[in-house]
Amino acid sequence: MTLSEYTIFAFSSLFVIMDPIATVPVFLAMTPGAVVGKRINMARTACLIAAAILLVFAFLGRWIFQLLGITVPAFQMAASVILLLVALDMLRGQRSRVKETHEETAEGAEKDDIAITPLATPLLAGPGAISTAILLFNKADSAPKLAALALVIGAVCWISFVVLAIGARGARWLGPIAMKLVERVMGLLLAAIAFQFLLNALKELKLVTF
């Protein structure tokens, strides 16, 4: 995989699993009484924290594997299941409980500031995004790809902030039908990415040859 191919794959994988567009209505529902400026500040803080979480897990993932005795193929298969569960909920138009439960959403609605939790984690940097970041790190076989991964994480979190900031003004720019369409398309792409991770694991175990 070339550097450009890796960068595109990393960006699309992380953007789809973080899915900031689908997070907008949840973000608004949890901040019903907040003014626009406060919503934007919460979105900025949440995206910075999400970026830090993903960078830490991405670059320390291999060490964590060694410490716990987990093989890369095992983690790839586990991550593929998590991603597939999220993708199926997206295709059905449901907010995935892998990202956050109804209890966490309700708790967030009662908070004055939801930036750290549940917005930064688990909504943005949840299990699926963390798993994806670790797997992308393990696919980076050169220093330029590692640098690209760090830039991709920063770029996706910055785009997430832009989406949430626009949504903080009322999300009038994206109607319910358009939002549902985007979410289903992203769900389909995420399902394909989940199966690709599974195929990569099977390849490493030499159970498949294609």
C-alpha positions as CSV (number, residue, x, y, z in Angstrom):
1,M,0.0,0.0,0.0
2,T,1.5,3.3,-1.1
3,L,1.6,6.4,1.2
4,S,-1.3,8.1,-0.6
5,E,-3.4,4.9,-0.6
6,Y,-2.7,4.4,3.1
7,T,-3.6,8.1,3.9
8,I,-6.9,7.8,2.0
9,F,-7.7,4.5,3.7
10,A,-6.9,5.9,7.1
11,F,-8.9,9.0,6.7
12,S,-12.0,7.3,5.3
13,S,-11.8,4.6,8.0
14,L,-11.6,7.1,10.9
15,F,-14.1,9.6,9.5
16,V,-16.7,6.9,8.9
17,I,-16.4,5.3,12.4
18,M,-16.3,8.7,14.2
19,D,-19.3,9.9,12.1
20,P,-19.5,13.5,13.3
21,I,-22.6,14.1,11.1
22,A,-24.6,11.5,13.0
23,T,-23.3,12.9,16.3
24,V,-24.8,16.4,15.6
25,P,-28.4,15.5,16.6
26,V,-27.2,13.8,19.8
27,F,-25.0,16.8,20.6
28,L,-27.9,19.1,20.2
29,A,-30.2,16.9,22.2
30,M,-27.7,16.9,25.1
31,T,-27.3,20.7,25.1
32,P,-30.9,22.0,24.8
33,G,-30.3,25.1,26.9
34,A,-26.8,26.0,25.8
35,V,-26.1,29.1,23.8
36,V,-24.3,28.8,20.5
37,G,-20.9,30.0,21.9
38,K,-21.0,27.5,24.7
39,R,-21.8,24.6,22.3
40,I,-18.9,25.6,20.0
41,N,-16.5,25.7,23.0
42,M,-17.7,22.2,24.1
43,A,-17.3,20.9,20.6
44,R,-13.7,22.3,20.4
45,T,-12.7,20.8,23.7
46,A,-14.3,17.4,22.9
47,C,-12.5,17.2,19.5
48,L,-9.1,18.1,21.1
49,I,-9.6,15.4,23.8
50,A,-10.7,12.9,21.2
51,A,-7.6,13.6,19.1
52,A,-5.4,13.1,22.2
53,I,-7.1,9.8,23.1
54,L,-6.8,8.4,19.5
55,L,-3.1,9.5,19.3
56,V,-2.2,7.8,22.6
57,F,-4.0,4.6,21.8
58,A,-2.7,4.5,18.2
59,F,1.0,5.0,19.1
60,L,0.9,2.9,22.3
61,G,-1.2,0.1,20.9
62,R,1.6,-2.2,20.0
63,W,3.1,-1.9,23.5
64,I,-0.3,-2.6,25.0
65,F,-0.6,-5.7,22.8
66,Q,2.7,-7.0,24.1
67,L,1.9,-6.3,27.7
68,L,-1.5,-8.1,27.5
69,G,-0.3,-10.9,25.2
70,I,-2.8,-10.0,22.4
71,T,-1.9,-10.8,18.8
72,V,-2.7,-8.3,16.0
73,P,-4.9,-10.8,14.1
74,A,-7.0,-11.4,17.3
75,F,-7.4,-7.6,17.8
76,Q,-8.3,-7.2,14.1
77,M,-11.0,-9.8,14.3
78,A,-12.4,-8.3,17.5
79,A,-12.3,-4.8,16.0
80,S,-14.1,-6.0,12.8
81,V,-17.0,-7.3,15.0
82,I,-17.2,-3.9,16.8
83,L,-17.2,-2.0,13.5
84,L,-19.7,-4.3,12.0
85,L,-22.1,-3.8,14.9
86,V,-21.8,0.0,14.5
87,A,-22.3,-0.3,10.7
88,L,-25.5,-2.4,11.1
89,D,-27.0,0.1,13.4
90,M,-26.1,2.9,11.0
91,L,-27.7,1.1,8.1
92,R,-30.9,0.6,10.2
93,G,-30.9,4.3,11.1
94,Q,-30.2,3.6,14.8
95,R,-27.7,5.2,17.1
96,S,-25.3,2.4,18.1
97,R,-25.1,1.4,21.7
98,V,-21.5,0.5,20.9
99,K,-20.9,4.3,20.8
100,E,-23.1,5.3,23.6
101,T,-26.1,3.9,25.6
102,H,-29.4,5.6,26.2
103,E,-28.3,6.0,29.8
104,E,-25.2,7.9,28.7
105,T,-27.2,10.2,26.4
106,A,-29.7,10.9,29.2
107,E,-26.9,11.6,31.6
108,G,-25.3,14.0,29.1
109,A,-28.5,16.0,28.8
110,E,-28.4,16.7,32.5
111,K,-24.8,18.0,32.4
112,D,-23.7,21.6,32.0
113,D,-20.6,20.6,30.1
114,I,-20.5,17.4,28.1
115,A,-17.2,18.0,26.3
116,I,-15.2,15.3,28.0
117,T,-17.9,12.7,28.4
118,P,-20.0,11.6,26.6
119,L,-19.0,13.8,23.6
120,A,-15.2,13.3,23.4
121,T,-15.6,9.7,24.6
122,P,-17.5,7.5,23.8
123,L,-19.3,9.5,21.1
124,L,-16.2,10.5,19.1
125,A,-13.3,8.5,20.4
126,G,-15.3,5.4,21.3
127,P,-14.3,1.7,21.1
128,G,-14.7,1.6,17.3
129,A,-12.5,4.7,16.7
130,I,-9.8,3.5,19.2
131,S,-9.8,0.0,17.6
132,T,-9.5,1.6,14.1
133,A,-6.6,3.9,15.2
134,I,-4.6,1.0,16.7
135,L,-5.2,-1.2,13.6
136,L,-4.1,1.7,11.3
137,F,-0.9,2.1,13.4
138,N,-0.1,-1.6,12.9
139,K,-0.6,-1.2,9.1
140,A,1.9,1.7,9.0
141,D,5.2,0.1,7.9
142,S,7.2,3.3,7.5
143,A,7.8,6.6,9.3
144,P,6.0,8.7,6.6
145,K,2.9,6.5,7.1
146,L,3.1,7.0,10.9
147,A,3.3,10.8,10.3
148,A,0.3,10.5,7.9
149,L,-1.7,8.7,10.6
150,A,-1.0,11.5,13.1
151,L,-2.1,14.1,10.6
152,V,-5.2,12.1,9.6
153,I,-6.3,11.8,13.3
154,G,-5.8,15.6,13.6
155,A,-7.6,16.3,10.4
156,V,-10.6,14.1,11.2
157,C,-11.0,15.6,14.6
158,W,-10.7,19.1,13.1
159,I,-13.4,18.3,10.5
160,S,-15.5,16.8,13.4
161,F,-15.2,20.2,15.2
162,V,-16.3,22.1,12.0
163,V,-19.3,19.8,11.6
164,L,-20.3,20.1,15.3
165,A,-19.7,23.9,15.2
166,I,-22.0,24.2,12.2
167,G,-24.5,21.9,13.9
168,A,-24.4,24.1,17.0
169,R,-26.1,26.8,15.1
170,G,-29.2,24.6,14.7
171,A,-28.2,22.1,12.0
172,R,-30.5,23.8,9.5
173,W,-27.9,23.1,6.8
174,L,-28.7,19.4,6.8
175,G,-32.3,18.1,6.7
176,P,-33.4,14.9,8.4
177,I,-33.7,13.0,5.0
178,A,-30.2,14.0,3.9
179,M,-28.8,13.1,7.3
180,K,-30.3,9.7,7.2
181,L,-29.0,9.1,3.6
182,V,-25.5,10.1,4.6
183,E,-25.6,7.9,7.7
184,R,-26.7,4.9,5.7
185,V,-24.0,5.4,3.0
186,M,-21.4,5.7,5.8
187,G,-22.8,2.5,7.4
188,L,-22.3,0.6,4.2
189,L,-18.7,1.8,3.8
190,L,-18.0,1.0,7.5
191,A,-19.4,-2.6,7.0
192,A,-17.0,-3.0,4.1
193,I,-14.1,-1.7,6.2
194,A,-15.0,-4.2,9.0
195,F,-14.9,-7.1,6.6
196,Q,-11.6,-5.8,5.2
197,F,-10.1,-5.9,8.7
198,L,-11.4,-9.5,9.1
199,L,-9.8,-10.5,5.8
200,N,-6.5,-8.9,6.8
201,A,-6.5,-11.0,10.0
202,L,-7.3,-14.2,8.1
203,K,-4.4,-13.4,5.7
204,E,-2.0,-12.9,8.6
205,L,-3.1,-16.3,9.9
206,K,-2.6,-17.7,6.4
207,L,-6.2,-19.0,6.4
208,V,-6.9,-17.2,3.1
209,T,-4.6,-16.5,0.2
210,F,-6.4,-13.9,-1.9
